[in-house]
Amino acid sequence: MNDIKIAFFDAKPYDKESFDSENWDSRYSITYFDSRLTEQTVSLTKGFDVVCAFVNDTINAPVIAALKNNGIRLIALRCAGYNNVDLKQAYKNIHVVRVPAYSPYAVAEHAVALMLSLNRKIHKAYSRTRDSNFSINGFLGFDMHGKTAGVIGTGHIGQILISILKGFGMNVVAYDKFPDHERAEELQFSYTDLDTLLGTSDIISIHCPLNKETHHVINEVSISKMKDDVMIINTSRGGLIDTKALVEGLKSGKIGSAGLDVYEEESDYFFEDFSSHIISDDILARLLTFPNVLITSHQGFFTKEALSTIAKTTLNNIADFIKNDSPENEICYRCDSVSCRRKKEGKCF
């Protein structure tokens, strides 16, 4: 397979290390590009067979058309989300595969880390004690035991999060378009409608994919239905939250705190160093001023285990594509779904 050439975009040092480790036998010829895949950089793909892309690469209609013209046969996403891909343009032009579950534990654990840090002000305590200030004024939190957590999306990550939160003794309610009642009985949580979840939860954590149906699932109207002083956690995709509405909710005091590992316009900033620059995004800059907001730069996936799984699965996806016209982790274009359960059930028309 070493005649298969892969153009690897938005490559970071940790990407190169993990993929080179998995490709130790040089099964593939991988060329790493520091730049992201865009309409301006797509010309770099000439002479390659496969493009390996990440969450902030632009895979719109013009890029896909150029990729096809350059002879690219496969877009191998090294991530779970695919909202940056124009699936309609890709349909019948270029196959697209993704990594469905690199480490659901990594993301679920990061969501809990955000909850604990916001609740017990761990990030503030660290800064204060570093200055030899040992006052605990302003650090008052609450017992998570006995509180209600609302989980939107009960896939692998959502279920693992629920298991962790049940360990804290929390009551968990969940909403999912495709409820898994068997797992709900096993983990002892209950499904409910979205409005009930919003109105009863002390903490709301979002773990669903971003698509037309879920875009801005957290908005001005949904925030108005929430309990006062609610905590909102998002480790999925930035577009799930209307950030302007979030800011207004924080300003009014309706939202007590927010932990964000993702942001709507993160592609302009996340994964890069802007410490010597002025943040020109007014909404992001505003969020960074709130004392009750904790932002991390899309690092929920970032564990040794996850990086290893991402590299292994991505390269296996490529091998699967070469051997099989319909690889296991290919996105179902017709219904805009990943590993389409409706397709497997014979219900995708």
C-alpha positions as CSV (number, residue, x, y, z in Angstrom):
1,M,0.0,0.0,0.0
2,N,3.0,2.3,0.1
3,D,2.0,3.6,-3.3
4,I,-1.0,5.3,-1.7
5,K,-0.1,8.9,-1.1
6,I,-1.8,10.9,1.7
7,A,-1.9,14.7,1.9
8,F,-2.2,15.4,5.6
9,F,-3.5,18.9,6.5
10,D,-3.3,21.0,9.6
11,A,-0.6,18.8,11.0
12,K,0.7,19.4,14.5
13,P,3.7,17.8,16.1
14,Y,1.6,15.4,18.1
15,D,-0.3,14.4,14.9
16,K,3.0,13.6,13.1
17,E,4.3,11.6,16.1
18,S,1.1,9.5,16.4
19,F,0.7,8.8,12.7
20,D,4.3,8.0,12.1
21,S,4.2,5.6,15.0
22,E,1.2,3.8,13.6
23,N,2.7,4.0,10.0
24,W,6.0,2.5,11.3
25,D,6.1,0.0,8.4
26,S,5.6,2.9,5.9
27,R,2.4,1.3,4.6
28,Y,1.5,4.7,3.2
29,S,3.4,7.7,2.0
30,I,2.3,10.6,4.2
31,T,3.1,14.2,3.4
32,Y,2.4,16.6,6.3
33,F,1.2,20.1,5.6
34,D,1.1,22.7,8.5
35,S,-1.5,24.7,6.6
36,R,-5.2,23.9,6.8
37,L,-7.1,22.6,3.8
38,T,-8.8,25.6,2.1
39,E,-9.7,26.9,-1.3
40,Q,-6.3,28.5,-1.4
41,T,-4.3,25.4,-0.3
42,V,-6.3,22.6,-2.2
43,S,-3.8,22.8,-5.1
44,L,-1.3,21.1,-2.8
45,T,-3.3,17.9,-3.2
46,K,-2.2,17.3,-6.8
47,G,-0.5,13.9,-7.1
48,F,-2.1,12.5,-4.0
49,D,-4.7,9.8,-3.5
50,V,-6.2,10.6,-0.1
51,V,-6.7,13.7,1.9
52,C,-6.5,13.5,5.7
53,A,-8.4,16.4,7.3
54,F,-9.4,17.7,10.7
55,V,-12.2,19.7,12.3
56,N,-11.1,23.2,11.1
57,D,-10.3,22.2,7.5
58,T,-12.6,23.7,4.9
59,I,-14.2,21.0,2.8
60,N,-16.9,22.9,1.0
61,A,-18.2,22.5,-2.6
62,P,-15.3,24.3,-4.3
63,V,-12.7,22.4,-2.4
64,I,-14.4,19.1,-3.1
65,A,-14.6,19.9,-6.8
66,A,-10.9,20.7,-6.8
67,L,-10.1,17.6,-4.9
68,K,-11.9,15.4,-7.4
69,N,-10.2,17.3,-10.3
70,N,-6.9,16.6,-8.6
71,G,-7.6,12.9,-8.4
72,I,-8.4,12.6,-4.7
73,R,-10.4,9.4,-4.1
74,L,-11.0,9.6,-0.4
75,I,-11.3,12.2,2.4
76,A,-10.2,10.6,5.6
77,L,-11.4,12.7,8.6
78,R,-9.3,12.1,11.7
79,C,-12.2,13.2,13.9
80,A,-15.8,12.2,14.7
81,G,-17.6,15.4,13.6
82,Y,-18.2,16.1,9.9
83,N,-20.1,19.4,9.9
84,N,-17.3,21.0,7.9
85,V,-17.9,18.7,5.0
86,D,-20.4,19.5,2.2
87,L,-21.9,16.0,2.0
88,K,-24.2,16.9,-0.9
89,Q,-21.2,17.9,-3.0
90,A,-19.2,14.9,-1.9
91,Y,-22.0,12.5,-2.8
92,K,-21.0,10.4,-5.8
93,N,-17.8,12.4,-6.1
94,I,-15.5,11.5,-3.2
95,H,-15.9,9.1,-0.4
96,V,-15.7,10.4,3.2
97,V,-14.8,8.4,6.2
98,R,-14.3,9.4,9.8
99,V,-13.2,8.2,13.2
100,P,-16.4,7.4,15.1
101,A,-15.0,6.7,18.5
102,Y,-11.4,7.6,19.2
103,S,-11.8,7.8,23.0
104,P,-15.3,8.6,24.3
105,Y,-13.7,8.5,27.8
106,A,-11.4,11.4,27.0
107,V,-14.3,13.7,26.0
108,A,-16.6,12.6,28.8
109,E,-13.9,13.0,31.4
110,H,-13.0,16.5,30.1
111,A,-16.7,17.5,30.4
112,V,-16.6,16.4,34.0
113,A,-13.3,18.3,34.5
114,L,-15.0,21.5,33.3
115,M,-17.9,20.9,35.6
116,L,-15.7,20.4,38.7
117,S,-13.5,23.3,37.8
118,L,-16.4,25.7,37.4
119,N,-18.2,24.5,40.5
120,R,-15.3,24.4,42.9
121,K,-13.3,27.3,41.1
122,I,-10.2,25.1,40.8
123,H,-8.8,27.3,38.0
124,K,-9.1,30.4,40.1
125,A,-7.7,28.7,43.2
126,Y,-4.6,27.7,41.3
127,S,-4.0,31.2,40.2
128,R,-4.6,32.6,43.7
129,T,-2.4,30.3,45.6
130,R,0.4,30.8,43.0
131,D,0.4,34.4,44.3
132,S,0.5,33.1,47.9
133,N,-3.1,34.2,48.4
134,F,-4.8,31.4,50.4
135,S,-8.2,33.1,50.9
136,I,-11.2,31.0,49.8
137,N,-13.6,33.9,49.5
138,G,-15.6,33.6,46.3
139,F,-14.9,29.9,45.9
140,L,-18.2,28.6,47.2
141,G,-19.5,25.7,45.2
142,F,-22.3,23.1,45.6
143,D,-22.6,19.4,46.2
144,M,-23.0,17.6,42.8
145,H,-24.5,14.7,44.7
146,G,-28.3,14.9,44.5
147,K,-28.3,17.5,41.7
148,T,-29.9,16.9,38.3
149,A,-27.7,16.7,35.2
150,G,-29.3,16.9,31.8
151,V,-27.4,15.1,29.0
152,I,-28.3,16.0,25.4
153,G,-27.1,13.2,23.2
154,T,-26.6,9.6,24.6
155,G,-24.1,8.1,22.2
156,H,-20.9,6.6,23.4
157,I,-19.6,9.9,25.0
158,G,-23.0,10.7,26.5
159,Q,-23.4,7.3,28.1
160,I,-19.9,7.4,29.6
161,L,-20.6,10.8,31.0
162,I,-23.8,9.6,32.5
163,S,-22.0,6.7,34.2
164,I,-19.5,9.1,35.7
165,L,-22.2,11.4,36.9
166,K,-24.2,8.6,38.4
167,G,-21.0,7.8,40.4
168,F,-21.3,11.3,42.0
169,G,-24.8,10.4,43.0
170,M,-26.5,12.7,40.6
171,N,-29.9,12.3,39.1
172,V,-29.6,12.1,35.3
173,V,-32.2,12.9,32.6
174,A,-31.4,12.7,28.9
175,Y,-32.7,13.6,25.5
176,D,-31.8,11.8,22.3
177,K,-33.7,11.5,19.0
178,F,-32.8,7.8,19.1
179,P,-33.2,6.8,22.8
180,D,-31.4,3.7,24.0
181,H,-33.9,2.5,26.6
182,E,-31.9,-0.7,27.4
183,R,-28.8,1.4,28.4
184,A,-31.1,3.8,30.3
185,E,-32.2,0.9,32.5
186,E,-28.7,-0.4,32.9
187,L,-27.3,3.1,33.9
188,Q,-30.4,4.1,35.7
189,F,-31.2,7.3,34.0
190,S,-34.4,8.4,32.3
191,Y,-35.2,9.9,28.9
192,T,-37.4,12.9,28.7
193,D,-38.4,15.6,26.2
194,L,-36.0,18.5,25.6
195,D,-38.2,21.1,27.4
196,T,-38.4,19.0,30.5
197,L,-34.6,18.5,30.5
198,L,-34.0,22.2,30.2
199,G,-36.4,23.1,33.0
200,T,-35.2,20.5,35.5
201,S,-31.4,20.3,35.1
202,D,-28.9,22.0,37.3
203,I,-26.1,21.1,34.8
204,I,-26.7,20.6,31.1
205,S,-24.0,18.9,29.0
206,I,-24.2,18.6,25.2
207,H,-23.0,15.5,23.4
208,C,-24.8,15.4,20.1
209,P,-23.5,15.9,16.5
210,L,-24.0,19.3,14.8
211,N,-26.4,19.2,11.9
212,K,-29.4,21.2,10.7
213,E,-31.6,19.8,13.4
214,T,-29.2,20.5,16.3
215,H,-27.8,23.8,15.1
216,H,-28.3,26.3,18.0
217,V,-30.2,23.8,20.0
218,I,-29.2,26.1,22.9
219,N,-30.6,29.5,22.0
220,E,-32.5,32.4,23.5
221,V,-35.7,30.5,23.7
222,S,-34.2,27.3,25.2
223,I,-32.2,29.3,27.7
224,S,-35.3,31.0,28.9
225,K,-36.7,27.6,29.8
226,M,-33.7,26.6,32.0
227,K,-33.4,26.8,35.7
228,D,-31.8,30.0,37.1
229,D,-28.1,29.6,37.7
230,V,-27.8,26.6,35.4
231,M,-24.3,25.4,34.3
232,I,-23.9,24.7,30.6
233,I,-21.1,22.4,29.3
234,N,-20.3,22.0,25.6
235,T,-17.5,19.6,24.5
236,S,-19.2,18.7,21.1
237,R,-19.4,21.4,18.5
238,G,-19.6,25.2,18.9
239,G,-22.5,25.6,16.5
240,L,-24.8,23.7,19.0
241,I,-24.9,27.0,21.0
242,D,-26.0,30.4,19.9
243,T,-23.1,32.2,21.4
244,K,-24.8,35.6,21.4
245,A,-27.7,34.1,23.4
246,L,-25.2,32.5,25.7
247,V,-23.5,35.8,26.4
248,E,-26.9,37.5,27.1
249,G,-27.8,34.6,29.5
250,L,-24.5,35.1,31.3
251,K,-25.0,38.8,31.6
252,S,-28.5,38.5,32.9
253,G,-27.4,35.9,35.5
254,K,-29.8,33.2,34.1
255,I,-26.8,31.1,33.3
256,G,-24.6,30.6,36.3
257,S,-21.6,29.3,34.5
258,A,-20.4,27.8,31.2
259,G,-17.7,25.4,30.3
260,L,-16.8,25.5,26.6
261,D,-14.3,23.3,24.8
262,V,-15.7,24.4,21.5
263,Y,-16.8,27.7,20.0
264,E,-18.8,28.6,16.9
265,E,-16.0,30.5,15.2
266,E,-13.1,28.5,16.7
267,S,-11.5,27.8,13.4
268,D,-10.0,31.3,13.4
269,Y,-8.3,30.7,16.8
270,F,-8.3,27.2,18.3
271,F,-5.1,25.1,18.1
272,E,-3.0,28.2,17.4
273,D,-1.0,30.6,19.6
274,F,-2.5,34.1,19.8
275,S,-0.9,35.2,23.1
276,S,0.8,38.1,21.4
277,H,-2.2,39.2,19.4
278,I,-5.4,41.0,20.0
279,I,-8.5,38.9,19.8
280,S,-10.6,40.5,17.1
281,D,-13.6,38.2,17.6
282,D,-15.8,40.4,19.9
283,I,-17.9,37.6,21.2
284,L,-14.9,35.3,22.0
285,A,-13.2,38.3,23.7
286,R,-16.3,39.0,25.7
287,L,-16.6,35.4,26.9
288,L,-13.0,35.5,28.0
289,T,-13.8,38.3,30.4
290,F,-16.5,36.4,32.3
291,P,-15.3,35.0,35.6
292,N,-17.8,32.2,35.4
293,V,-16.8,31.0,32.0
294,L,-14.0,28.4,31.4
295,I,-12.8,28.0,27.8
296,T,-10.5,25.3,26.6
297,S,-9.3,25.1,23.0
298,H,-11.0,21.9,21.7
299,Q,-8.7,19.6,23.8
300,G,-11.4,17.2,25.0
301,F,-10.1,14.5,22.7
302,F,-6.4,15.1,23.6
303,T,-5.2,12.0,25.4
304,K,-2.4,9.6,24.5
305,E,-5.0,6.8,24.0
306,A,-7.2,9.0,21.8
307,L,-4.3,10.1,19.5
308,S,-3.3,6.5,19.1
309,T,-6.8,5.4,18.2
310,I,-7.3,8.3,15.8
311,A,-4.1,7.3,13.9
312,K,-4.9,3.6,13.9
313,T,-8.5,4.0,12.8
314,T,-7.8,6.6,10.2
315,L,-5.2,4.4,8.5
316,N,-7.4,1.4,8.8
317,N,-10.2,3.4,7.2
318,I,-8.0,4.0,4.3
319,A,-7.1,0.3,4.0
320,D,-10.8,-0.6,4.3
321,F,-11.6,1.8,1.5
322,I,-9.0,0.3,-0.8
323,K,-10.4,-3.2,-0.2
324,N,-14.1,-2.3,0.1
325,D,-16.2,0.0,-2.0
326,S,-18.4,0.7,1.1
327,P,-16.0,1.0,4.2
328,E,-17.5,0.6,7.6
329,N,-16.9,4.2,8.8
330,E,-18.1,5.9,5.7
331,I,-20.6,8.7,6.1
332,C,-24.1,8.0,4.8
333,Y,-24.6,10.9,2.4
334,R,-28.3,10.3,1.7
335,C,-29.4,10.9,5.2
336,D,-26.5,13.0,6.5
337,S,-25.6,10.5,9.1
338,V,-22.5,8.7,10.3
339,S,-22.6,4.9,10.4
340,C,-26.2,5.4,9.6
341,R,-28.3,3.3,12.0
342,R,-31.4,3.8,9.7
343,K,-29.4,2.4,6.8
344,K,-28.4,-0.6,8.9
345,E,-32.0,-1.1,9.8
346,G,-33.1,-0.9,6.2
347,K,-35.0,2.4,6.8
348,C,-32.8,4.8,4.9
349,F,-34.4,5.6,1.6
